[in-house]
Amino acid sequence: MAQNPKEQPSSSSPPEQARPDARLLPFEQQAALQGVSGWQLAAVAAQQNWPAGLEVSAEAFRAAHDETLKGVIE
């Protein structure tokens, strides 16, 4: 069977945009999706100096949240 020369072989890893954690959303929405609200959301925004509506990945929000809570607990 002949291949169409215009077809590119698919790569083994999905592009960054296809990964759910790589999708950028406002950090307030990332917080809601991860079950973070109230003082924790306010603490993350303040510690990271994030303006309202700043778009971040789920992974970046998780890291910022973990860092913030670590500082609060210590």
Buried (B, 14 or more C-beta within 10 A) or exposed (E): EEEEEEEEEEEEEEEEEEEEEBEBBBBBBBBEEBEBEEEBBEBBBEBBEBEEEBEBBBEBBBEBBEEBBEEEEE
